[in-house]
Amino acid sequence: MPEIIEEQKPSDVDFEKYLGILRRRHVHFLLPLFFGWLLVWGASWFLPTKYKSSTLILVEEPTMPEKYVASNVNENLQDRLQSISQQILSRTRLLMIIDKLHLYSGDRLRVTPDEQVEQMRKDINVELVRDSRNNEITAFRVSFSAHDPKVAQQVTTELTTLFIEENLKERQKESQGTTTFIQKQLEDARVALAAQEDKVRKFESAHGGSLPTQQSSNLQILGGLQGQLQNEQDSLNTAKQQRAYYQSLIEQYKSSHPAARTTEGGVPLDLASIDQELSKMRAQLTDLSSRYTDKYPDVQKLKVQIAKTQRLRQEILTASKSDLKPDPNATSETDAQNTPLLQLRGQLQANQLEISSRERSIAALQARIGEYQSRLNAAPETEQLLAELTRGYEQSKANYDDLLKKKNQSEMATDLERMQQGERFTMLDPPSLPTKPDFPNRMKFCGMGVAAGLAFGCFVVFLFEFFDDRMHGDKEIKDLLGTRILAEIPEIQSVPDEQARKRRVLMGWALAMIIGAVILAGSTISFLRG
């Protein structure tokens, strides 16, 4: 019956194989490890040392609250820091610092000024410090690396002073530039506003009387003129009636003289017409007095006409009596008869003058009424044109007022910057005097040496194993034969071989301890003198 042999599945990692390699190649691993570490760590003691001096510059907020005096400079601190850094790191500024502090003096024979400037830029570092809550810049750190710690401190001090002073100059310059720009814009706005005012003034002068603001007064004046026109027309009609009356009296007087005919009561025939006219005028006076006061023009005119008519009646009555009873003192009969006629003609002439005056006054009133009606008719078009001009004027005035307000605020902000009460940089601590070099960091080099030694040792062991064609275990023999192994003969070692093996093991451990102690001592020295 055939024998069933169970094959075991090989594990993923053959620890026995690697342990055998470690036993055989520990010397090949430890020596490259030691020399790799020694090479990297030793190089750190021969590299030129650089000391780094740094200081923290705080960005202080303006002392004056923003709601009282608004800043007129760029509030983006990162952009302003970049601009200031470019100015400070310019070739001229850096060469001044190099010449002042005699930097790179040992390299001047071999390095050009441009190379010195480039090297100094590499040695300068500006690091921003942000607030963790709102990610705003609250401070920044300025550092400089040099071979001499005192030189590094001096250069950092110079750079810090430049940053603080340049920030003040930059803010004052930018603030003054903003104020100057707003002043120029304000002057342009003032010229534009003056031009708009001149246009409005010329328009109002050319359209005086027909402006929208004068419409109510024009309506009142037009109503008054229309009332005056009605009164003048009424007075003209009355005067024309008086003229017809005077003409009838003259005709009656001419027809009644020289015969001097009388009525049965001894009163001339024309006295009846005069009495009738007096009665009519008195009735008109009573009617007007019931509606108007005694100072009303028509009332006063009617009273004057009544008085004149009464005088005329009295004169006619007196003349009639003188015709019936001759006056011995009269110069002639013709003068006595013509005296009332002359008076009537004089009153008719005065009446005619009054009619002419009334007609001229009516024509003037009609002309003025036509003028005011034309003004009222032109008011909508004038209002539209004036609204367009006023709109441009209001826009110019609003722009001028806004610029004037901004100019005043900008001037206050500029004065605040001159007083150094705006946002400014403050050095929290003076630049430090470094006691340990920043480069090379020998602790890092020590760790890098260990890593490099490990890699180098593994590489050497790999090379030895790769070129070694010997078999070092039964598994390799089994894999090579490919058949079953019925029995194994154990390894037989002599006493000298066993002692040699033990010596190799002791030497390996001793070598590992020595190399570990040396690496540990080197790390301690790097930490203490680093």
C-alpha positions as CSV (number, residue, x, y, z in Angstrom):
1,M,0.0,0.0,0.0
2,P,1.5,3.3,-1.0
3,E,2.5,5.7,1.7
4,I,0.7,9.1,1.7
5,I,3.0,11.9,2.4
6,E,1.5,15.3,3.5
7,E,3.3,18.3,2.2
8,Q,3.4,21.3,4.5
9,K,2.7,24.6,2.9
10,P,5.7,26.9,3.2
11,S,5.2,30.0,5.3
12,D,5.3,33.5,3.8
13,V,8.5,34.5,5.6
14,D,11.3,32.0,6.1
15,F,12.7,33.3,9.4
16,E,15.2,30.4,9.6
17,K,16.7,31.4,6.3
18,Y,17.2,35.0,7.3
19,L,18.5,34.0,10.7
20,G,21.1,31.8,9.0
21,I,22.1,34.7,6.8
22,L,22.5,36.9,9.8
23,R,24.7,34.3,11.5
24,R,26.9,33.9,8.5
25,R,27.1,37.6,7.3
26,H,26.9,39.6,10.6
27,V,30.4,40.8,10.0
28,H,29.6,41.8,6.4
29,F,26.7,43.7,7.8
30,L,28.2,45.4,10.8
31,L,31.3,46.7,9.1
32,P,29.4,48.5,6.2
33,L,26.9,49.7,8.8
34,F,29.7,51.2,10.9
35,F,31.6,52.7,8.0
36,G,28.4,54.1,6.4
37,W,27.4,55.8,9.6
38,L,31.0,57.0,10.2
39,L,31.1,58.5,6.7
40,V,27.9,60.5,7.0
41,W,28.4,61.4,10.7
42,G,32.0,62.4,10.1
43,A,31.1,64.6,7.2
44,S,28.8,66.6,9.4
45,W,31.9,67.7,11.4
46,F,33.7,68.9,8.3
47,L,30.8,70.8,6.7
48,P,30.8,74.6,7.3
49,T,28.6,75.5,10.2
50,K,25.9,78.1,10.1
51,Y,24.2,79.8,13.0
52,K,20.6,81.0,12.6
53,S,19.4,84.1,14.5
54,S,15.7,84.9,14.4
55,T,13.1,87.3,15.8
56,L,9.4,87.5,16.0
57,I,7.7,90.7,14.7
58,L,4.1,91.2,15.9
59,V,1.5,92.9,13.6
60,E,-0.3,95.3,15.9
61,E,-3.8,96.6,15.0
62,P,-4.4,100.3,14.7
63,T,-4.9,102.1,18.1
64,M,-7.8,104.1,16.6
65,P,-11.0,102.1,16.1
66,E,-12.0,101.4,12.5
67,K,-15.4,103.0,12.9
68,Y,-13.8,106.4,13.7
69,V,-11.0,106.5,11.2
70,A,-11.1,104.1,8.3
71,S,-7.7,103.0,6.9
72,N,-6.9,104.1,3.3
73,V,-4.1,101.6,2.7
74,N,-4.1,98.0,1.4
75,E,-5.4,95.8,4.1
76,N,-4.0,92.6,2.6
77,L,-1.0,92.1,4.9
78,Q,0.4,89.2,2.9
79,D,0.6,91.3,-0.3
80,R,2.1,94.2,1.6
81,L,4.7,91.9,3.3
82,Q,5.6,90.5,-0.2
83,S,6.1,94.1,-1.5
84,I,8.2,95.1,1.5
85,S,10.2,91.9,1.2
86,Q,11.0,92.6,-2.4
87,Q,12.2,96.1,-1.6
88,I,14.3,94.9,1.3
89,L,15.7,92.0,-0.7
90,S,16.6,94.2,-3.6
91,R,20.2,94.3,-4.8
92,T,20.9,97.8,-3.5
93,R,19.6,97.1,0.0
94,L,21.4,93.8,0.4
95,L,24.8,95.2,-0.9
96,M,24.5,98.0,1.7
97,I,24.1,95.5,4.5
98,I,26.9,93.3,3.0
99,D,29.3,96.3,2.9
100,K,28.2,97.6,6.3
101,L,28.7,94.2,8.2
102,H,31.5,92.9,5.9
103,L,29.6,89.8,5.0
104,Y,31.2,87.1,2.9
105,S,34.5,88.8,3.3
106,G,36.5,85.6,2.8
107,D,34.7,84.9,-0.5
108,R,34.9,88.4,-2.1
109,L,37.9,87.4,-4.2
110,R,36.1,84.5,-5.7
111,V,32.4,85.6,-5.6
112,T,30.9,88.5,-7.5
113,P,28.5,91.0,-5.9
114,D,25.5,89.4,-7.7
115,E,26.5,86.0,-6.3
116,Q,26.8,87.5,-2.8
117,V,23.4,89.0,-3.1
118,E,21.9,85.7,-4.3
119,Q,23.6,83.9,-1.4
120,M,22.3,86.4,1.1
121,R,18.8,85.9,-0.2
122,K,19.1,82.2,0.4
123,D,20.3,82.9,4.0
124,I,17.3,85.1,4.7
125,N,14.0,83.4,5.7
126,V,10.6,85.1,6.3
127,E,8.0,82.9,7.9
128,L,4.4,83.9,8.4
129,V,2.6,83.2,11.6
130,R,-1.2,82.7,11.2
131,D,-4.0,82.6,13.7
132,S,-5.4,79.1,13.9
133,R,-9.0,80.3,14.3
134,N,-9.5,82.7,11.3
135,N,-6.2,82.0,9.4
136,E,-5.2,85.7,9.6
137,I,-1.5,86.8,9.8
138,T,-0.8,87.9,13.4
139,A,3.0,87.9,13.2
140,F,6.0,86.9,11.1
141,R,9.4,85.5,11.9
142,V,12.6,86.9,10.3
143,S,15.8,84.8,10.4
144,F,19.3,84.9,8.9
145,S,21.9,82.2,8.8
146,A,25.7,82.9,8.9
147,H,28.9,81.2,9.9
148,D,29.3,83.6,12.9
149,P,26.5,83.7,15.4
150,K,27.2,87.4,16.1
151,V,27.0,88.3,12.5
152,A,23.7,86.4,12.2
153,Q,22.4,88.4,15.1
154,Q,23.5,91.7,13.6
155,V,22.1,90.9,10.2
156,T,18.7,89.9,11.7
157,T,18.7,93.1,13.7
158,E,19.3,95.1,10.5
159,L,16.6,93.2,8.6
160,T,14.1,93.7,11.5
161,T,14.7,97.4,11.5
162,L,14.3,97.6,7.8
163,F,11.0,95.7,8.0
164,I,9.6,98.0,10.7
165,E,10.8,101.2,9.0
166,E,9.8,100.1,5.5
167,N,6.3,99.2,6.7
168,L,5.9,102.7,8.1
169,K,7.2,104.3,4.9
170,E,5.1,102.1,2.7
171,R,1.9,102.8,4.7
172,Q,2.5,106.5,4.8
173,K,3.4,106.6,1.1
174,E,0.3,104.5,0.2
175,S,-1.9,106.6,2.4
176,Q,-0.6,109.9,1.0
177,G,-1.0,108.5,-2.5
178,T,-4.6,107.6,-1.8
179,T,-5.2,111.1,-0.4
180,T,-3.6,112.8,-3.4
181,F,-5.6,110.7,-5.8
182,I,-8.9,111.5,-4.1
183,Q,-7.9,115.2,-4.1
184,K,-7.4,115.1,-7.8
185,Q,-10.7,113.3,-8.3
186,L,-12.4,115.9,-6.0
187,E,-11.0,118.8,-8.1
188,D,-12.3,117.2,-11.3
189,A,-15.7,116.7,-9.6
190,R,-15.7,120.3,-8.5
191,V,-15.0,121.5,-12.0
192,A,-17.8,119.2,-13.3
193,L,-20.2,120.5,-10.6
194,A,-19.4,124.1,-11.5
195,A,-20.1,123.4,-15.1
196,Q,-23.5,121.8,-14.2
197,E,-24.3,124.8,-12.0
198,D,-23.5,127.1,-14.8
199,K,-25.8,125.2,-17.2
200,V,-28.6,125.3,-14.7
201,R,-28.1,129.0,-14.0
202,K,-28.1,129.9,-17.7
203,F,-31.2,127.8,-18.3
204,E,-33.0,129.4,-15.4
205,S,-32.0,132.8,-16.6
206,A,-33.1,132.0,-20.2
207,H,-36.4,130.6,-19.0
208,G,-37.2,133.0,-16.2
209,G,-40.9,133.1,-15.5
210,S,-41.7,129.7,-16.9
211,L,-39.9,127.6,-14.4
212,P,-41.8,124.9,-12.5
213,T,-41.2,126.6,-9.2
214,Q,-42.9,129.8,-10.6
215,Q,-46.0,128.0,-11.9
216,S,-48.1,128.7,-8.8
217,S,-47.1,132.4,-8.8
218,N,-47.8,132.6,-12.5
219,L,-51.3,131.2,-12.0
220,Q,-52.0,133.7,-9.2
221,I,-50.7,136.6,-11.3
222,L,-52.8,135.3,-14.3
223,G,-55.9,135.2,-12.1
224,G,-55.2,138.7,-10.9
225,L,-54.6,140.0,-14.4
226,Q,-57.8,138.4,-15.6
227,G,-59.7,140.1,-12.7
228,Q,-58.1,143.4,-13.6
229,L,-59.0,142.9,-17.2
230,Q,-62.6,142.2,-16.3
231,N,-62.7,145.4,-14.1
232,E,-61.1,147.4,-16.9
233,Q,-63.7,146.1,-19.4
234,D,-66.5,146.9,-17.0
235,S,-65.1,150.4,-16.5
236,L,-64.7,150.8,-20.3
237,N,-68.3,149.8,-20.8
238,T,-69.4,152.3,-18.2
239,A,-67.2,155.0,-19.7
240,K,-68.8,154.3,-23.1
241,Q,-72.2,154.6,-21.6
242,Q,-71.1,157.9,-20.1
243,R,-69.9,159.1,-23.5
244,A,-73.3,158.3,-25.1
245,Y,-75.0,160.1,-22.2
246,Y,-72.8,163.2,-22.5
247,Q,-73.4,163.2,-26.3
248,S,-77.1,163.0,-25.8
249,L,-77.0,165.8,-23.2
250,I,-75.0,168.0,-25.6
251,E,-77.6,167.3,-28.4
252,Q,-80.4,168.1,-26.0
253,Y,-78.7,171.2,-24.9
254,K,-78.2,172.4,-28.4
255,S,-81.8,171.7,-29.3
256,S,-83.1,173.5,-26.2
257,H,-81.1,176.7,-26.7
258,P,-81.4,179.6,-27.5
259,A,-85.2,179.2,-27.2
260,A,-84.8,178.2,-23.6
261,R,-87.9,176.1,-23.6
262,T,-89.0,174.7,-20.2
263,T,-91.4,172.2,-18.9
264,E,-94.5,173.2,-17.0
265,G,-92.6,173.1,-13.8
266,G,-90.0,175.6,-15.1
267,V,-87.2,173.0,-15.4
268,P,-85.3,172.5,-18.6
269,L,-86.2,169.4,-20.6
270,D,-82.7,167.8,-20.3
271,L,-82.9,167.8,-16.5
272,A,-85.3,164.8,-16.7
273,S,-82.6,162.8,-18.4
274,I,-80.0,163.8,-15.8
275,D,-82.3,162.9,-13.0
276,Q,-83.0,159.5,-14.7
277,E,-79.2,158.9,-15.0
278,L,-78.6,159.9,-11.4
279,S,-81.3,157.5,-10.3
280,K,-79.6,154.7,-12.3
281,M,-76.1,155.4,-10.9
282,R,-77.4,155.6,-7.4
283,A,-79.1,152.2,-7.8
284,Q,-75.7,150.8,-9.1
285,L,-73.9,152.4,-6.1
286,T,-76.4,150.8,-3.7
287,D,-75.8,147.4,-5.4
288,L,-72.0,147.7,-5.4
289,S,-72.0,148.9,-1.7
290,S,-73.9,145.8,-0.7
291,R,-71.1,143.7,-2.1
292,Y,-67.9,145.7,-1.8
293,T,-66.4,148.2,0.6
294,D,-66.1,152.0,-0.1
295,K,-62.5,151.5,-1.1
296,Y,-63.4,149.3,-4.0
297,P,-62.3,151.0,-7.3
298,D,-65.7,150.8,-9.0
299,V,-67.5,152.1,-5.9
300,Q,-65.1,155.1,-5.8
301,K,-65.4,155.8,-9.6
302,L,-69.2,155.6,-9.4
303,K,-69.3,158.1,-6.5
304,V,-67.1,160.5,-8.5
305,Q,-69.4,160.1,-11.5
306,I,-72.5,160.8,-9.3
307,A,-70.8,163.9,-7.9
308,K,-70.0,165.1,-11.4
309,T,-73.5,164.5,-12.6
310,Q,-74.9,166.4,-9.6
311,R,-72.7,169.3,-10.3
312,L,-73.7,169.3,-14.0
313,R,-77.4,169.2,-13.0
314,Q,-76.8,172.1,-10.6
315,E,-75.0,174.1,-13.3
316,I,-77.8,173.4,-15.9
317,L,-80.4,174.4,-13.3
318,T,-78.5,177.6,-12.5
319,A,-78.0,178.4,-16.2
320,S,-81.7,177.9,-16.8
321,K,-82.6,180.2,-14.0
322,S,-80.2,182.8,-15.3
323,D,-81.9,182.6,-18.7
324,L,-85.3,183.3,-17.2
325,K,-83.9,186.0,-14.8
326,P,-81.1,187.9,-16.5
327,D,-78.1,188.7,-14.4
328,P,-77.1,192.3,-14.6
329,N,-73.5,191.4,-14.0
330,A,-73.3,188.9,-17.0
331,T,-71.0,190.0,-19.7
332,S,-73.1,188.7,-22.5
333,E,-76.0,186.4,-23.1
334,T,-73.9,184.0,-25.3
335,D,-71.4,183.3,-22.5
336,A,-74.2,182.4,-20.1
337,Q,-75.8,180.1,-22.6
338,N,-72.5,178.4,-23.6
339,T,-71.1,177.8,-20.1
340,P,-73.1,174.4,-19.5
341,L,-72.3,173.4,-23.1
342,L,-68.6,174.0,-22.5
343,Q,-68.7,172.0,-19.3
344,L,-70.5,169.1,-21.1
345,R,-67.9,169.2,-23.8
346,G,-65.1,169.2,-21.3
347,Q,-66.6,166.2,-19.5
348,L,-67.1,164.5,-22.8
349,Q,-63.4,165.1,-23.7
350,A,-62.3,163.8,-20.3
351,N,-64.6,160.8,-20.8
352,Q,-62.9,160.2,-24.2
353,L,-59.5,160.3,-22.6
354,E,-60.7,157.8,-20.0
355,I,-61.9,155.5,-22.7
356,S,-58.6,155.7,-24.6
357,S,-56.7,155.0,-21.3
358,R,-59.0,152.1,-20.5
359,E,-58.5,150.6,-24.0
360,R,-54.7,150.9,-23.7
361,S,-54.8,149.3,-20.2
362,I,-57.0,146.5,-21.6
363,A,-54.5,145.9,-24.5
364,A,-51.6,145.9,-22.0
365,L,-53.4,143.5,-19.7
366,Q,-54.3,141.2,-22.6
367,A,-50.7,141.2,-23.7
368,R,-49.5,140.3,-20.2
369,I,-52.2,137.6,-19.9
370,G,-51.0,136.1,-23.2
371,E,-47.4,136.2,-21.9
372,Y,-48.3,134.4,-18.7
373,Q,-50.4,131.9,-20.6
374,S,-47.5,131.2,-22.9
375,R,-45.3,130.6,-19.8
376,L,-47.8,128.2,-18.4
377,N,-48.1,126.4,-21.8
378,A,-44.3,126.1,-22.0
379,A,-44.0,124.9,-18.3
380,P,-44.1,121.1,-19.1
381,E,-41.3,121.2,-21.7
382,T,-39.3,123.6,-19.5
383,E,-39.8,121.2,-16.5
384,Q,-38.6,118.3,-18.5
385,L,-35.5,120.1,-19.7
386,L,-34.8,121.4,-16.2
387,A,-35.2,117.9,-14.8
388,E,-32.5,116.6,-17.1
389,L,-30.2,119.3,-16.1
390,T,-31.0,119.0,-12.5
391,R,-30.5,115.2,-12.6
392,G,-27.0,115.8,-14.0
393,Y,-26.4,118.4,-11.3
394,E,-27.6,116.2,-8.5
395,Q,-25.3,113.3,-9.7
396,S,-22.4,115.7,-9.9
397,K,-23.2,117.1,-6.4
398,A,-23.6,113.6,-4.9
399,N,-20.2,112.5,-6.5
400,Y,-18.6,115.7,-5.1
401,D,-20.0,115.3,-1.6
402,D,-18.9,111.6,-1.6
403,L,-15.4,112.5,-2.7
404,L,-15.2,115.3,-0.2
405,K,-16.2,112.9,2.6
406,K,-13.6,110.4,1.4
407,K,-11.0,113.1,1.1
408,N,-11.5,114.2,4.7
409,Q,-11.4,110.5,5.9
410,S,-8.3,109.9,3.9
411,E,-6.6,113.0,5.3
412,M,-7.4,111.8,8.8
413,A,-6.0,108.3,8.0
414,T,-2.8,109.9,6.6
415,D,-2.4,112.0,9.7
416,L,-2.9,108.8,11.8
417,E,-0.2,107.1,9.8
418,R,2.2,110.0,10.3
419,M,1.6,109.7,14.0
420,Q,2.3,106.0,13.7
421,Q,-1.0,105.1,15.2
422,G,-2.1,102.8,12.4
423,E,-1.2,99.2,11.8
424,R,2.5,98.7,12.6
425,F,5.1,96.1,13.2
426,T,6.6,95.6,16.7
427,M,9.6,93.5,17.6
428,L,8.6,91.2,20.5
429,D,12.1,90.1,21.4
430,P,15.5,91.2,20.1
431,P,17.2,88.8,17.6
432,S,18.6,85.9,19.4
433,L,22.3,85.0,19.7
434,P,22.5,81.4,18.6
435,T,24.7,79.0,20.7
436,K,24.3,75.9,18.5
437,P,24.7,75.8,14.8
438,D,21.5,75.5,12.7
439,F,23.4,73.6,10.0
440,P,24.6,71.0,9.9
441,N,22.2,69.3,12.4
442,R,24.6,66.6,13.6
443,M,21.8,64.6,15.3
444,K,20.0,64.4,12.0
445,F,23.2,63.5,10.3
446,C,23.8,60.8,12.9
447,G,20.4,59.3,12.2
448,M,20.9,59.7,8.4
449,G,24.3,57.9,8.9
450,V,22.6,55.0,10.7
451,A,20.0,54.7,7.9
452,A,22.8,54.9,5.3
453,G,24.9,52.3,7.1
454,L,21.9,49.9,7.4
455,A,21.2,50.3,3.7
456,F,24.9,49.8,2.8
457,G,25.2,46.7,5.1
458,C,22.1,45.1,3.6
459,F,23.4,45.8,0.1
460,V,26.8,44.2,0.9
461,V,25.1,41.1,2.5
462,F,22.9,40.9,-0.6
463,L,26.0,40.9,-2.9
464,F,27.7,38.2,-0.9
465,E,24.7,36.0,-0.9
466,F,24.0,36.6,-4.5
467,F,27.5,35.5,-5.6
468,D,27.7,32.6,-3.1
469,D,26.7,29.3,-4.8
470,R,27.1,27.1,-1.7
471,M,24.3,25.4,0.0
472,H,23.9,26.2,3.7
473,G,20.9,24.1,4.8
474,D,19.1,20.8,4.3
475,K,16.2,22.6,2.7
476,E,18.3,23.8,-0.1
477,I,19.6,20.2,-0.6
478,K,16.0,18.9,-0.6
479,D,15.0,21.5,-3.1
480,L,18.0,20.6,-5.3
481,L,17.4,16.8,-5.3
482,G,13.7,16.9,-5.7
483,T,13.3,13.3,-4.1
484,R,12.5,12.0,-0.7
485,I,15.2,11.9,1.9
486,L,15.1,8.7,3.8
487,A,17.6,9.6,6.5
488,E,19.9,12.4,7.6
489,I,23.5,12.2,9.0
490,P,24.0,14.9,11.7
491,E,26.9,17.3,11.5
492,I,29.9,16.1,13.4
493,Q,32.1,18.9,14.7
494,S,35.5,18.5,16.4
495,V,36.4,20.4,19.5
496,P,38.6,23.0,17.6
497,D,35.7,23.6,15.2
498,E,33.3,24.1,18.1
499,Q,35.7,26.5,19.8
500,A,36.2,28.4,16.5
501,R,32.4,28.7,16.1
502,K,32.1,30.1,19.6
503,R,34.9,32.6,19.0
504,R,33.1,33.8,15.9
505,V,29.9,34.3,17.8
506,L,31.7,36.1,20.6
507,M,33.6,38.3,18.1
508,G,30.3,39.1,16.3
509,W,28.6,40.2,19.5
510,A,31.7,42.1,20.6
511,L,31.8,43.8,17.2
512,A,28.1,44.7,17.4
513,M,28.5,46.1,20.9
514,I,31.5,48.1,20.0
515,I,29.8,49.5,16.9
516,G,26.7,50.2,18.9
517,A,28.7,51.9,21.6
518,V,30.6,54.0,19.1
519,I,27.3,55.1,17.3
520,L,25.8,55.9,20.7
521,A,28.8,57.9,21.7
522,G,28.7,59.8,18.4
523,S,25.0,60.5,19.0
524,T,25.7,61.8,22.5
525,I,28.5,64.1,21.2
526,S,26.2,65.3,18.4
527,F,23.5,66.1,20.9
528,L,25.9,67.9,23.3
529,R,27.9,69.8,20.8
530,G,25.5,69.7,18.0
